């Protein structure tokens, strides 16, 4: 896929915004905002103009304790026109215990329901354009309070965005973090947020995936 000179909109959370944390001696974490994010890395490789719509803490589903009014389904309509739309979310839905629900849900209080609403909206807003969903990246985690694992949210994205709506799916686990187990602490300093070197890895791998669409 030739993306030279085209525009890409990235809808996401803190990872897309470029927020990461470093550990302090007292056991707490210090917040940082990086200038060059994974999407910028991919954009430079591909010749894309990037519009970043990442907001830290946001979920796809608004039935959450974290910024429900800024959930993906509440703000995708605020995005400008673009030739390519990339959506990277779901890790906060998992982390804040958003209910999975069922694939036929059309309400906004479950993850499946919010996915259906978001995908339907993107079909209308970006008719004829390329839409890509990136499943959640590798993170250190177990089960959430609902007993779900992160793979449950990945599977929901594949089922709804990919199989039902026909959007392109890129496996977040294929973007390089889980392969770097020896220096994973340097790439995910708090077990979740990629550091600048990790964004370089993610961006380069993402560019390779986008070229192949």
Buried (B, 14 or more C-beta within 10 A) or exposed (E): EEBEEBBBBBBBBBBBBBBBBEEEEEEEBEEBEBEBBBBBBBBBBBEBEBBBBBBBBBBBBBBBEBBBEBBBBBBBEEBEEBBBBBBBBBBBBBBBBBBBBEBEBEEBBBBBBBBBBBBBBBBEBBEEBBBBBBBBBBBEBEEBEEEBEBEBBBEBBBBBBBEBBEBBBBEBBBBBBBEBEEEBEEBBBBEBBBBBEBBBBBBBBBBBBBEEE
